[in-house]
Amino acid sequence: MSPKSAVSTPHAPAPAHTFHQGVRTGPFVQVSGQGPVDPATGEYLFPGDVAAQTTRTLENVRAIVEAAGATFDDVVMLRVYLTTRDDFAAMNDAYGAFVGEHCPGGVLPSRTTVMVGLPREEMLVEIDAFAIVQD
């Protein structure tokens, strides 16, 4: 069994003190839930715009995946948490554009989407990821 190691990058928002941006063990990478936060300022971006929030959130996920030694094309599962079903179509369009662009292998990650309450009112979306590093 490979030891766990924390994944950290300045290109994604700093995590809360209770978890890491991601964790890698062997070829497996789990990315903690990310939101539409600017890594440089810690500001929540694009209030009320779920499409822009989805893209920023996926950029944060991608930065952590890459810090773990993987590529976004190595992501096998994404979980999307939305605050309202009304935002699904806009999120899905932004998600589809981002994932299509960053998965050149043509095999898109599996996905689950659920409607939830999120920790911050300005967050319309949160996304976590699971990747397997191709050595």
Disulfide bonds with the S-S distance in Angstrom:
none
